Amino acid sequence: MQIGLRDVYFADITEDSDGNETYGTPYKGSEAMTADISMTSNNTPVYGDDHLVMDIPDNGKGTLSIGITDLLTGVLQKLTGATIDANGALVAADTDMPGPKAVGFRSLKANGNYRYFWFYRVTFAIPNVSLETKGEKTNVKTPSIVGTFTPRNKVDAF
């Protein structure tokens, strides 16, 4: 049973010509509020002699939505490949090519221990924004950013 969420970190990834990945020093995004992980599982059926011989799983892909208290412009620039203009505004273009990032966070379990999550290849897009005017009651709007995670280029040797 998970009862908490904290410490969302991102890390830049560099790849050499052989597809080997190197992870940079992690940097904190902001205070964590939510994390939603959705796995995409597509199986490829293989038929022979008029029946299903095997069903090959295609696992390891999905989406990661992270809700945080603030999405700082500098962090958003790193995650999406957008640029920051002279006025400090984020400028996104359809030519932005965000590289994949590693993302990690931890969740407190009911027994007092933590469960750690690391996604080693996540590509983020410019987030949707939802705002509303202040009325009699203040409704706080906090940002979230959605990324698509995929398997690493090469699996670890054991």
Chimera marker file (.cmm) of the C-alpha trace (Angstrom):
<marker_set name="trace">
<marker id="1" x="0.000" y="0.000" z="0.000" r="1" g="1" b="0" radius="0.5"/>
<marker id="2" x="1.417" y="3.362" z="-1.082" r="1" g="1" b="0" radius="0.5"/>
<marker id="3" x="0.651" y="6.420" z="1.070" r="1" g="1" b="0" radius="0.5"/>
<marker id="4" x="2.996" y="9.121" z="-0.195" r="1" g="1" b="0" radius="0.5"/>
<marker id="5" x="4.955" y="10.568" z="-3.095" r="1" g="1" b="0" radius="0.5"/>
<marker id="6" x="8.067" y="12.718" z="-3.094" r="1" g="1" b="0" radius="0.5"/>
<marker id="7" x="11.355" y="13.641" z="-4.700" r="1" g="1" b="0" radius="0.5"/>
<marker id="8" x="10.717" y="13.718" z="-8.456" r="1" g="1" b="0" radius="0.5"/>
<marker id="9" x="14.064" y="13.904" z="-10.238" r="1" g="1" b="0" radius="0.5"/>
<marker id="10" x="14.984" y="14.128" z="-13.911" r="1" g="1" b="0" radius="0.5"/>
<marker id="11" x="18.297" y="13.317" z="-15.598" r="1" g="1" b="0" radius="0.5"/>
<marker id="12" x="19.556" y="14.102" z="-19.083" r="1" g="1" b="0" radius="0.5"/>
<marker id="13" x="20.618" y="11.197" z="-21.287" r="1" g="1" b="0" radius="0.5"/>
<marker id="14" x="23.434" y="11.185" z="-23.791" r="1" g="1" b="0" radius="0.5"/>
<marker id="15" x="23.938" y="8.409" z="-26.303" r="1" g="1" b="0" radius="0.5"/>
<marker id="16" x="27.061" y="7.393" z="-28.158" r="1" g="1" b="0" radius="0.5"/>
<marker id="17" x="27.131" y="6.119" z="-31.740" r="1" g="1" b="0" radius="0.5"/>
<marker id="18" x="26.644" y="2.527" z="-30.512" r="1" g="1" b="0" radius="0.5"/>
<marker id="19" x="23.447" y="3.420" z="-28.633" r="1" g="1" b="0" radius="0.5"/>
<marker id="20" x="25.032" y="3.239" z="-25.173" r="1" g="1" b="0" radius="0.5"/>
<marker id="21" x="23.260" y="5.572" z="-22.767" r="1" g="1" b="0" radius="0.5"/>
<marker id="22" x="24.936" y="7.726" z="-20.113" r="1" g="1" b="0" radius="0.5"/>
<marker id="23" x="22.845" y="9.455" z="-17.464" r="1" g="1" b="0" radius="0.5"/>
<marker id="24" x="23.669" y="12.939" z="-16.186" r="1" g="1" b="0" radius="0.5"/>
<marker id="25" x="23.362" y="14.232" z="-12.653" r="1" g="1" b="0" radius="0.5"/>
<marker id="26" x="19.687" y="14.191" z="-11.590" r="1" g="1" b="0" radius="0.5"/>
<marker id="27" x="17.951" y="17.519" z="-10.984" r="1" g="1" b="0" radius="0.5"/>
<marker id="28" x="14.784" y="18.099" z="-8.983" r="1" g="1" b="0" radius="0.5"/>
<marker id="29" x="11.709" y="19.354" z="-10.811" r="1" g="1" b="0" radius="0.5"/>
<marker id="30" x="9.495" y="20.643" z="-7.991" r="1" g="1" b="0" radius="0.5"/>
<marker id="31" x="7.507" y="19.163" z="-5.121" r="1" g="1" b="0" radius="0.5"/>
<marker id="32" x="5.701" y="16.005" z="-6.206" r="1" g="1" b="0" radius="0.5"/>
<marker id="33" x="1.925" y="15.795" z="-5.999" r="1" g="1" b="0" radius="0.5"/>
<marker id="34" x="0.827" y="12.945" z="-8.268" r="1" g="1" b="0" radius="0.5"/>
<marker id="35" x="2.319" y="10.285" z="-10.508" r="1" g="1" b="0" radius="0.5"/>
<marker id="36" x="0.197" y="8.199" z="-12.851" r="1" g="1" b="0" radius="0.5"/>
<marker id="37" x="1.780" y="5.294" z="-14.692" r="1" g="1" b="0" radius="0.5"/>
<marker id="38" x="-0.099" y="3.705" z="-17.596" r="1" g="1" b="0" radius="0.5"/>
<marker id="39" x="1.436" y="0.679" z="-19.255" r="1" g="1" b="0" radius="0.5"/>
<marker id="40" x="0.790" y="-0.036" z="-22.896" r="1" g="1" b="0" radius="0.5"/>
<marker id="41" x="0.718" y="-3.741" z="-23.492" r="1" g="1" b="0" radius="0.5"/>
<marker id="42" x="0.305" y="-4.956" z="-27.033" r="1" g="1" b="0" radius="0.5"/>
<marker id="43" x="0.715" y="-8.607" z="-27.800" r="1" g="1" b="0" radius="0.5"/>
<marker id="44" x="1.604" y="-9.937" z="-31.224" r="1" g="1" b="0" radius="0.5"/>
<marker id="45" x="-0.138" y="-13.218" z="-31.935" r="1" g="1" b="0" radius="0.5"/>
<marker id="46" x="1.714" y="-15.868" z="-33.939" r="1" g="1" b="0" radius="0.5"/>
<marker id="47" x="-0.456" y="-18.418" z="-35.732" r="1" g="1" b="0" radius="0.5"/>
<marker id="48" x="0.511" y="-21.767" z="-37.206" r="1" g="1" b="0" radius="0.5"/>
<marker id="49" x="-1.469" y="-24.793" z="-38.321" r="1" g="1" b="0" radius="0.5"/>
<marker id="50" x="-4.673" y="-22.790" z="-37.995" r="1" g="1" b="0" radius="0.5"/>
<marker id="51" x="-4.274" y="-21.992" z="-34.299" r="1" g="1" b="0" radius="0.5"/>
<marker id="52" x="-2.517" y="-19.545" z="-31.974" r="1" g="1" b="0" radius="0.5"/>
<marker id="53" x="0.985" y="-20.899" z="-31.364" r="1" g="1" b="0" radius="0.5"/>
<marker id="54" x="2.245" y="-18.084" z="-29.140" r="1" g="1" b="0" radius="0.5"/>
<marker id="55" x="1.446" y="-14.562" z="-28.077" r="1" g="1" b="0" radius="0.5"/>
<marker id="56" x="4.578" y="-12.403" z="-27.962" r="1" g="1" b="0" radius="0.5"/>
<marker id="57" x="4.292" y="-9.560" z="-25.428" r="1" g="1" b="0" radius="0.5"/>
<marker id="58" x="5.450" y="-6.065" z="-26.354" r="1" g="1" b="0" radius="0.5"/>
<marker id="59" x="5.922" y="-4.628" z="-22.875" r="1" g="1" b="0" radius="0.5"/>
<marker id="60" x="7.851" y="-1.709" z="-21.472" r="1" g="1" b="0" radius="0.5"/>
<marker id="61" x="5.976" y="1.149" z="-23.128" r="1" g="1" b="0" radius="0.5"/>
<marker id="62" x="3.500" y="3.551" z="-21.618" r="1" g="1" b="0" radius="0.5"/>
<marker id="63" x="2.816" y="7.029" z="-20.311" r="1" g="1" b="0" radius="0.5"/>
<marker id="64" x="3.927" y="8.775" z="-17.161" r="1" g="1" b="0" radius="0.5"/>
<marker id="65" x="1.988" y="11.797" z="-15.925" r="1" g="1" b="0" radius="0.5"/>
<marker id="66" x="3.625" y="13.762" z="-13.116" r="1" g="1" b="0" radius="0.5"/>
<marker id="67" x="1.755" y="16.419" z="-11.157" r="1" g="1" b="0" radius="0.5"/>
<marker id="68" x="3.991" y="18.902" z="-9.351" r="1" g="1" b="0" radius="0.5"/>
<marker id="69" x="3.522" y="22.154" z="-7.461" r="1" g="1" b="0" radius="0.5"/>
<marker id="70" x="5.267" y="24.264" z="-10.098" r="1" g="1" b="0" radius="0.5"/>
<marker id="71" x="6.728" y="23.612" z="-13.520" r="1" g="1" b="0" radius="0.5"/>
<marker id="72" x="9.733" y="25.918" z="-13.649" r="1" g="1" b="0" radius="0.5"/>
<marker id="73" x="10.595" y="27.375" z="-17.049" r="1" g="1" b="0" radius="0.5"/>
<marker id="74" x="14.184" y="26.104" z="-16.930" r="1" g="1" b="0" radius="0.5"/>
<marker id="75" x="13.079" y="22.558" z="-16.115" r="1" g="1" b="0" radius="0.5"/>
<marker id="76" x="10.366" y="22.692" z="-18.772" r="1" g="1" b="0" radius="0.5"/>
<marker id="77" x="12.980" y="23.798" z="-21.305" r="1" g="1" b="0" radius="0.5"/>
<marker id="78" x="15.205" y="20.819" z="-20.442" r="1" g="1" b="0" radius="0.5"/>
<marker id="79" x="12.313" y="18.356" z="-20.599" r="1" g="1" b="0" radius="0.5"/>
<marker id="80" x="10.730" y="19.531" z="-23.854" r="1" g="1" b="0" radius="0.5"/>
<marker id="81" x="13.584" y="20.980" z="-25.910" r="1" g="1" b="0" radius="0.5"/>
<marker id="82" x="11.853" y="24.381" z="-26.107" r="1" g="1" b="0" radius="0.5"/>
<marker id="83" x="13.857" y="27.599" z="-25.885" r="1" g="1" b="0" radius="0.5"/>
<marker id="84" x="13.692" y="30.573" z="-23.533" r="1" g="1" b="0" radius="0.5"/>
<marker id="85" x="13.606" y="34.007" z="-25.177" r="1" g="1" b="0" radius="0.5"/>
<marker id="86" x="15.214" y="37.263" z="-23.957" r="1" g="1" b="0" radius="0.5"/>
<marker id="87" x="12.126" y="38.004" z="-21.838" r="1" g="1" b="0" radius="0.5"/>
<marker id="88" x="12.319" y="34.661" z="-20.032" r="1" g="1" b="0" radius="0.5"/>
<marker id="89" x="9.312" y="33.223" z="-21.850" r="1" g="1" b="0" radius="0.5"/>
<marker id="90" x="9.246" y="29.619" z="-22.997" r="1" g="1" b="0" radius="0.5"/>
<marker id="91" x="9.035" y="29.388" z="-26.791" r="1" g="1" b="0" radius="0.5"/>
<marker id="92" x="7.923" y="26.039" z="-28.188" r="1" g="1" b="0" radius="0.5"/>
<marker id="93" x="8.195" y="25.173" z="-31.868" r="1" g="1" b="0" radius="0.5"/>
<marker id="94" x="7.217" y="22.156" z="-33.911" r="1" g="1" b="0" radius="0.5"/>
<marker id="95" x="10.905" y="21.735" z="-34.693" r="1" g="1" b="0" radius="0.5"/>
<marker id="96" x="11.826" y="21.155" z="-31.017" r="1" g="1" b="0" radius="0.5"/>
<marker id="97" x="13.432" y="17.763" z="-30.606" r="1" g="1" b="0" radius="0.5"/>
<marker id="98" x="13.347" y="16.853" z="-26.932" r="1" g="1" b="0" radius="0.5"/>
<marker id="99" x="15.746" y="14.102" z="-26.026" r="1" g="1" b="0" radius="0.5"/>
<marker id="100" x="14.675" y="11.356" z="-23.651" r="1" g="1" b="0" radius="0.5"/>
<marker id="101" x="15.142" y="11.875" z="-19.921" r="1" g="1" b="0" radius="0.5"/>
<marker id="102" x="15.402" y="9.531" z="-16.978" r="1" g="1" b="0" radius="0.5"/>
<marker id="103" x="12.767" y="10.141" z="-14.300" r="1" g="1" b="0" radius="0.5"/>
<marker id="104" x="12.741" y="8.877" z="-10.729" r="1" g="1" b="0" radius="0.5"/>
<marker id="105" x="10.655" y="9.356" z="-7.602" r="1" g="1" b="0" radius="0.5"/>
<marker id="106" x="9.794" y="7.530" z="-4.410" r="1" g="1" b="0" radius="0.5"/>
<marker id="107" x="6.583" y="6.596" z="-2.660" r="1" g="1" b="0" radius="0.5"/>
<marker id="108" x="6.147" y="5.927" z="1.043" r="1" g="1" b="0" radius="0.5"/>
<marker id="109" x="4.656" y="2.551" z="1.859" r="1" g="1" b="0" radius="0.5"/>
<marker id="110" x="2.407" y="1.794" z="4.824" r="1" g="1" b="0" radius="0.5"/>
<marker id="111" x="5.254" y="-0.093" z="6.556" r="1" g="1" b="0" radius="0.5"/>
<marker id="112" x="7.454" y="3.051" z="6.587" r="1" g="1" b="0" radius="0.5"/>
<marker id="113" x="9.766" y="1.950" z="3.761" r="1" g="1" b="0" radius="0.5"/>
<marker id="114" x="9.981" y="3.568" z="0.347" r="1" g="1" b="0" radius="0.5"/>
<marker id="115" x="9.305" y="2.124" z="-3.073" r="1" g="1" b="0" radius="0.5"/>
<marker id="116" x="11.544" y="3.680" z="-5.709" r="1" g="1" b="0" radius="0.5"/>
<marker id="117" x="10.519" y="4.178" z="-9.334" r="1" g="1" b="0" radius="0.5"/>
<marker id="118" x="12.924" y="4.891" z="-12.219" r="1" g="1" b="0" radius="0.5"/>
<marker id="119" x="11.991" y="5.271" z="-15.831" r="1" g="1" b="0" radius="0.5"/>
<marker id="120" x="15.132" y="5.272" z="-17.943" r="1" g="1" b="0" radius="0.5"/>
<marker id="121" x="13.748" y="6.675" z="-21.228" r="1" g="1" b="0" radius="0.5"/>
<marker id="122" x="10.925" y="9.212" z="-21.110" r="1" g="1" b="0" radius="0.5"/>
<marker id="123" x="10.160" y="11.788" z="-23.805" r="1" g="1" b="0" radius="0.5"/>
<marker id="124" x="8.071" y="14.766" z="-22.696" r="1" g="1" b="0" radius="0.5"/>
<marker id="125" x="5.853" y="17.172" z="-24.628" r="1" g="1" b="0" radius="0.5"/>
<marker id="126" x="4.737" y="20.708" z="-23.794" r="1" g="1" b="0" radius="0.5"/>
<marker id="127" x="2.045" y="20.261" z="-21.127" r="1" g="1" b="0" radius="0.5"/>
<marker id="128" x="-1.590" y="21.249" z="-21.351" r="1" g="1" b="0" radius="0.5"/>
<marker id="129" x="-2.562" y="24.110" z="-19.064" r="1" g="1" b="0" radius="0.5"/>
<marker id="130" x="-5.890" y="24.587" z="-17.307" r="1" g="1" b="0" radius="0.5"/>
<marker id="131" x="-6.647" y="27.934" z="-15.631" r="1" g="1" b="0" radius="0.5"/>
<marker id="132" x="-9.692" y="29.620" z="-14.173" r="1" g="1" b="0" radius="0.5"/>
<marker id="133" x="-10.516" y="32.973" z="-12.665" r="1" g="1" b="0" radius="0.5"/>
<marker id="134" x="-10.580" y="33.410" z="-8.898" r="1" g="1" b="0" radius="0.5"/>
<marker id="135" x="-14.101" y="33.400" z="-7.511" r="1" g="1" b="0" radius="0.5"/>
<marker id="136" x="-15.520" y="33.258" z="-4.008" r="1" g="1" b="0" radius="0.5"/>
<marker id="137" x="-13.476" y="30.162" z="-3.371" r="1" g="1" b="0" radius="0.5"/>
<marker id="138" x="-9.909" y="29.764" z="-4.603" r="1" g="1" b="0" radius="0.5"/>
<marker id="139" x="-9.331" y="26.722" z="-6.782" r="1" g="1" b="0" radius="0.5"/>
<marker id="140" x="-5.636" y="25.968" z="-6.956" r="1" g="1" b="0" radius="0.5"/>
<marker id="141" x="-4.436" y="24.767" z="-10.368" r="1" g="1" b="0" radius="0.5"/>
<marker id="142" x="-1.183" y="22.853" z="-10.448" r="1" g="1" b="0" radius="0.5"/>
<marker id="143" x="0.723" y="21.674" z="-13.510" r="1" g="1" b="0" radius="0.5"/>
<marker id="144" x="1.377" y="18.192" z="-14.735" r="1" g="1" b="0" radius="0.5"/>
<marker id="145" x="3.564" y="16.978" z="-17.547" r="1" g="1" b="0" radius="0.5"/>
<marker id="146" x="3.051" y="13.813" z="-19.551" r="1" g="1" b="0" radius="0.5"/>
<marker id="147" x="5.808" y="11.745" z="-21.074" r="1" g="1" b="0" radius="0.5"/>
<marker id="148" x="5.996" y="8.551" z="-23.080" r="1" g="1" b="0" radius="0.5"/>
<marker id="149" x="8.365" y="5.926" z="-21.736" r="1" g="1" b="0" radius="0.5"/>
<marker id="150" x="9.991" y="3.238" z="-23.819" r="1" g="1" b="0" radius="0.5"/>
<marker id="151" x="12.567" y="0.536" z="-23.147" r="1" g="1" b="0" radius="0.5"/>
<marker id="152" x="16.256" y="1.428" z="-23.025" r="1" g="1" b="0" radius="0.5"/>
<marker id="153" x="18.393" y="0.959" z="-26.131" r="1" g="1" b="0" radius="0.5"/>
<marker id="154" x="20.275" y="-1.893" z="-24.512" r="1" g="1" b="0" radius="0.5"/>
<marker id="155" x="19.341" y="-4.004" z="-21.522" r="1" g="1" b="0" radius="0.5"/>
<marker id="156" x="21.733" y="-4.405" z="-18.611" r="1" g="1" b="0" radius="0.5"/>
<marker id="157" x="23.898" y="-7.517" z="-18.577" r="1" g="1" b="0" radius="0.5"/>
<marker id="158" x="23.405" y="-9.627" z="-15.466" r="1" g="1" b="0" radius="0.5"/>
<link id1="1" id2="2" r="1" g="1" b="0" radius="0.2"/>
<link id1="2" id2="3" r="1" g="1" b="0" radius="0.2"/>
<link id1="3" id2="4" r="1" g="1" b="0" radius="0.2"/>
<link id1="4" id2="5" r="1" g="1" b="0" radius="0.2"/>
<link id1="5" id2="6" r="1" g="1" b="0" radius="0.2"/>
<link id1="6" id2="7" r="1" g="1" b="0" radius="0.2"/>
<link id1="7" id2="8" r="1" g="1" b="0" radius="0.2"/>
<link id1="8" id2="9" r="1" g="1" b="0" radius="0.2"/>
<link id1="9" id2="10" r="1" g="1" b="0" radius="0.2"/>
<link id1="10" id2="11" r="1" g="1" b="0" radius="0.2"/>
<link id1="11" id2="12" r="1" g="1" b="0" radius="0.2"/>
<link id1="12" id2="13" r="1" g="1" b="0" radius="0.2"/>
<link id1="13" id2="14" r="1" g="1" b="0" radius="0.2"/>
<link id1="14" id2="15" r="1" g="1" b="0" radius="0.2"/>
<link id1="15" id2="16" r="1" g="1" b="0" radius="0.2"/>
<link id1="16" id2="17" r="1" g="1" b="0" radius="0.2"/>
<link id1="17" id2="18" r="1" g="1" b="0" radius="0.2"/>
<link id1="18" id2="19" r="1" g="1" b="0" radius="0.2"/>
<link id1="19" id2="20" r="1" g="1" b="0" radius="0.2"/>
<link id1="20" id2="21" r="1" g="1" b="0" radius="0.2"/>
<link id1="21" id2="22" r="1" g="1" b="0" radius="0.2"/>
<link id1="22" id2="23" r="1" g="1" b="0" radius="0.2"/>
<link id1="23" id2="24" r="1" g="1" b="0" radius="0.2"/>
<link id1="24" id2="25" r="1" g="1" b="0" radius="0.2"/>
<link id1="25" id2="26" r="1" g="1" b="0" radius="0.2"/>
<link id1="26" id2="27" r="1" g="1" b="0" radius="0.2"/>
<link id1="27" id2="28" r="1" g="1" b="0" radius="0.2"/>
<link id1="28" id2="29" r="1" g="1" b="0" radius="0.2"/>
<link id1="29" id2="30" r="1" g="1" b="0" radius="0.2"/>
<link id1="30" id2="31" r="1" g="1" b="0" radius="0.2"/>
<link id1="31" id2="32" r="1" g="1" b="0" radius="0.2"/>
<link id1="32" id2="33" r="1" g="1" b="0" radius="0.2"/>
<link id1="33" id2="34" r="1" g="1" b="0" radius="0.2"/>
<link id1="34" id2="35" r="1" g="1" b="0" radius="0.2"/>
<link id1="35" id2="36" r="1" g="1" b="0" radius="0.2"/>
<link id1="36" id2="37" r="1" g="1" b="0" radius="0.2"/>
<link id1="37" id2="38" r="1" g="1" b="0" radius="0.2"/>
<link id1="38" id2="39" r="1" g="1" b="0" radius="0.2"/>
<link id1="39" id2="40" r="1" g="1" b="0" radius="0.2"/>
<link id1="40" id2="41" r="1" g="1" b="0" radius="0.2"/>
<link id1="41" id2="42" r="1" g="1" b="0" radius="0.2"/>
<link id1="42" id2="43" r="1" g="1" b="0" radius="0.2"/>
<link id1="43" id2="44" r="1" g="1" b="0" radius="0.2"/>
<link id1="44" id2="45" r="1" g="1" b="0" radius="0.2"/>
<link id1="45" id2="46" r="1" g="1" b="0" radius="0.2"/>
<link id1="46" id2="47" r="1" g="1" b="0" radius="0.2"/>
<link id1="47" id2="48" r="1" g="1" b="0" radius="0.2"/>
<link id1="48" id2="49" r="1" g="1" b="0" radius="0.2"/>
<link id1="49" id2="50" r="1" g="1" b="0" radius="0.2"/>
<link id1="50" id2="51" r="1" g="1" b="0" radius="0.2"/>
<link id1="51" id2="52" r="1" g="1" b="0" radius="0.2"/>
<link id1="52" id2="53" r="1" g="1" b="0" radius="0.2"/>
<link id1="53" id2="54" r="1" g="1" b="0" radius="0.2"/>
<link id1="54" id2="55" r="1" g="1" b="0" radius="0.2"/>
<link id1="55" id2="56" r="1" g="1" b="0" radius="0.2"/>
<link id1="56" id2="57" r="1" g="1" b="0" radius="0.2"/>
<link id1="57" id2="58" r="1" g="1" b="0" radius="0.2"/>
<link id1="58" id2="59" r="1" g="1" b="0" radius="0.2"/>
<link id1="59" id2="60" r="1" g="1" b="0" radius="0.2"/>
<link id1="60" id2="61" r="1" g="1" b="0" radius="0.2"/>
<link id1="61" id2="62" r="1" g="1" b="0" radius="0.2"/>
<link id1="62" id2="63" r="1" g="1" b="0" radius="0.2"/>
<link id1="63" id2="64" r="1" g="1" b="0" radius="0.2"/>
<link id1="64" id2="65" r="1" g="1" b="0" radius="0.2"/>
<link id1="65" id2="66" r="1" g="1" b="0" radius="0.2"/>
<link id1="66" id2="67" r="1" g="1" b="0" radius="0.2"/>
<link id1="67" id2="68" r="1" g="1" b="0" radius="0.2"/>
<link id1="68" id2="69" r="1" g="1" b="0" radius="0.2"/>
<link id1="69" id2="70" r="1" g="1" b="0" radius="0.2"/>
<link id1="70" id2="71" r="1" g="1" b="0" radius="0.2"/>
<link id1="71" id2="72" r="1" g="1" b="0" radius="0.2"/>
<link id1="72" id2="73" r="1" g="1" b="0" radius="0.2"/>
<link id1="73" id2="74" r="1" g="1" b="0" radius="0.2"/>
<link id1="74" id2="75" r="1" g="1" b="0" radius="0.2"/>
<link id1="75" id2="76" r="1" g="1" b="0" radius="0.2"/>
<link id1="76" id2="77" r="1" g="1" b="0" radius="0.2"/>
<link id1="77" id2="78" r="1" g="1" b="0" radius="0.2"/>
<link id1="78" id2="79" r="1" g="1" b="0" radius="0.2"/>
<link id1="79" id2="80" r="1" g="1" b="0" radius="0.2"/>
<link id1="80" id2="81" r="1" g="1" b="0" radius="0.2"/>
<link id1="81" id2="82" r="1" g="1" b="0" radius="0.2"/>
<link id1="82" id2="83" r="1" g="1" b="0" radius="0.2"/>
<link id1="83" id2="84" r="1" g="1" b="0" radius="0.2"/>
<link id1="84" id2="85" r="1" g="1" b="0" radius="0.2"/>
<link id1="85" id2="86" r="1" g="1" b="0" radius="0.2"/>
<link id1="86" id2="87" r="1" g="1" b="0" radius="0.2"/>
<link id1="87" id2="88" r="1" g="1" b="0" radius="0.2"/>
<link id1="88" id2="89" r="1" g="1" b="0" radius="0.2"/>
<link id1="89" id2="90" r="1" g="1" b="0" radius="0.2"/>
<link id1="90" id2="91" r="1" g="1" b="0" radius="0.2"/>
<link id1="91" id2="92" r="1" g="1" b="0" radius="0.2"/>
<link id1="92" id2="93" r="1" g="1" b="0" radius="0.2"/>
<link id1="93" id2="94" r="1" g="1" b="0" radius="0.2"/>
<link id1="94" id2="95" r="1" g="1" b="0" radius="0.2"/>
<link id1="95" id2="96" r="1" g="1" b="0" radius="0.2"/>
<link id1="96" id2="97" r="1" g="1" b="0" radius="0.2"/>
<link id1="97" id2="98" r="1" g="1" b="0" radius="0.2"/>
<link id1="98" id2="99" r="1" g="1" b="0" radius="0.2"/>
<link id1="99" id2="100" r="1" g="1" b="0" radius="0.2"/>
<link id1="100" id2="101" r="1" g="1" b="0" radius="0.2"/>
<link id1="101" id2="102" r="1" g="1" b="0" radius="0.2"/>
<link id1="102" id2="103" r="1" g="1" b="0" radius="0.2"/>
<link id1="103" id2="104" r="1" g="1" b="0" radius="0.2"/>
<link id1="104" id2="105" r="1" g="1" b="0" radius="0.2"/>
<link id1="105" id2="106" r="1" g="1" b="0" radius="0.2"/>
<link id1="106" id2="107" r="1" g="1" b="0" radius="0.2"/>
<link id1="107" id2="108" r="1" g="1" b="0" radius="0.2"/>
<link id1="108" id2="109" r="1" g="1" b="0" radius="0.2"/>
<link id1="109" id2="110" r="1" g="1" b="0" radius="0.2"/>
<link id1="110" id2="111" r="1" g="1" b="0" radius="0.2"/>
<link id1="111" id2="112" r="1" g="1" b="0" radius="0.2"/>
<link id1="112" id2="113" r="1" g="1" b="0" radius="0.2"/>
<link id1="113" id2="114" r="1" g="1" b="0" radius="0.2"/>
<link id1="114" id2="115" r="1" g="1" b="0" radius="0.2"/>
<link id1="115" id2="116" r="1" g="1" b="0" radius="0.2"/>
<link id1="116" id2="117" r="1" g="1" b="0" radius="0.2"/>
<link id1="117" id2="118" r="1" g="1" b="0" radius="0.2"/>
<link id1="118" id2="119" r="1" g="1" b="0" radius="0.2"/>
<link id1="119" id2="120" r="1" g="1" b="0" radius="0.2"/>
<link id1="120" id2="121" r="1" g="1" b="0" radius="0.2"/>
<link id1="121" id2="122" r="1" g="1" b="0" radius="0.2"/>
<link id1="122" id2="123" r="1" g="1" b="0" radius="0.2"/>
<link id1="123" id2="124" r="1" g="1" b="0" radius="0.2"/>
<link id1="124" id2="125" r="1" g="1" b="0" radius="0.2"/>
<link id1="125" id2="126" r="1" g="1" b="0" radius="0.2"/>
<link id1="126" id2="127" r="1" g="1" b="0" radius="0.2"/>
<link id1="127" id2="128" r="1" g="1" b="0" radius="0.2"/>
<link id1="128" id2="129" r="1" g="1" b="0" radius="0.2"/>
<link id1="129" id2="130" r="1" g="1" b="0" radius="0.2"/>
<link id1="130" id2="131" r="1" g="1" b="0" radius="0.2"/>
<link id1="131" id2="132" r="1" g="1" b="0" radius="0.2"/>
<link id1="132" id2="133" r="1" g="1" b="0" radius="0.2"/>
<link id1="133" id2="134" r="1" g="1" b="0" radius="0.2"/>
<link id1="134" id2="135" r="1" g="1" b="0" radius="0.2"/>
<link id1="135" id2="136" r="1" g="1" b="0" radius="0.2"/>
<link id1="136" id2="137" r="1" g="1" b="0" radius="0.2"/>
<link id1="137" id2="138" r="1" g="1" b="0" radius="0.2"/>
<link id1="138" id2="139" r="1" g="1" b="0" radius="0.2"/>
<link id1="139" id2="140" r="1" g="1" b="0" radius="0.2"/>
<link id1="140" id2="141" r="1" g="1" b="0" radius="0.2"/>
<link id1="141" id2="142" r="1" g="1" b="0" radius="0.2"/>
<link id1="142" id2="143" r="1" g="1" b="0" radius="0.2"/>
<link id1="143" id2="144" r="1" g="1" b="0" radius="0.2"/>
<link id1="144" id2="145" r="1" g="1" b="0" radius="0.2"/>
<link id1="145" id2="146" r="1" g="1" b="0" radius="0.2"/>
<link id1="146" id2="147" r="1" g="1" b="0" radius="0.2"/>
<link id1="147" id2="148" r="1" g="1" b="0" radius="0.2"/>
<link id1="148" id2="149" r="1" g="1" b="0" radius="0.2"/>
<link id1="149" id2="150" r="1" g="1" b="0" radius="0.2"/>
<link id1="150" id2="151" r="1" g="1" b="0" radius="0.2"/>
<link id1="151" id2="152" r="1" g="1" b="0" radius="0.2"/>
<link id1="152" id2="153" r="1" g="1" b="0" radius="0.2"/>
<link id1="153" id2="154" r="1" g="1" b="0" radius="0.2"/>
<link id1="154" id2="155" r="1" g="1" b="0" radius="0.2"/>
<link id1="155" id2="156" r="1" g="1" b="0" radius="0.2"/>
<link id1="156" id2="157" r="1" g="1" b="0" radius="0.2"/>
<link id1="157" id2="158" r="1" g="1" b="0" radius="0.2"/>
</marker_set>
